Amino acid sequence: MTEASIQKGSALESARSKLERSVARLEAAIDARAGDLSASVSAETAASLETLRSENAALRDVAMTIGRRLDKTIGRLRGALGE
């Protein structure tokens, strides 16, 4: 081989090595970002779930109160009608 072709091969190998390192850094950054996003989504989902559970419990209490009031009203109506 001539000295020029050796230098071209060496430059090519150097460029390929730099490219591989750059791609590895990009992949690591993407993986880290995906992990952060996943944790963020999980935290948001957990917070939303807790909020929904709380709202559900409150609505259940309201439904029970309404049910008791309806039962009392029905009882008074039956009494007024003489049933």
ABEGO torsion letter per residue (X at the ends): XBAAAAAAAAAAAAAAAAAAAAAAAAAAAAAAAAAAAAAAAAAAAAAAAAAAAAAAAAAAAAAAAAAAAAAAAAAAAAAAAGX
